[in-house]
Amino acid sequence: MTVYVDVKAGDRIELLEMPNDPCPIDPGTRGTVTYVEDPVCDDRRQVWVEWDNGRGLMICEPPDRFRVLAPEE
């Protein structure tokens, strides 16, 4: 059973790792979650993000890893 990060639309996050994307977002980049899609056939969940660097690229969890930022961050 896959355990997902507790995240919802509007949360601010920081990317830790995006190992399989051919044009990944750099680790440490922050962004705002716009939509969280329930897992589909292979237990991967898609988290849609508007990144602070102007890109709009989803996270596929797993294998991508991120953390939710505390309000003061």
Secondary structure, DSSP 8 states (H G I E B T S, - for coil): --------TT-EEEEEE-TT-SS---TT-EEEEEEEE---TTS-EEEEEEETTS-B--EEETT-EEEE--TT-
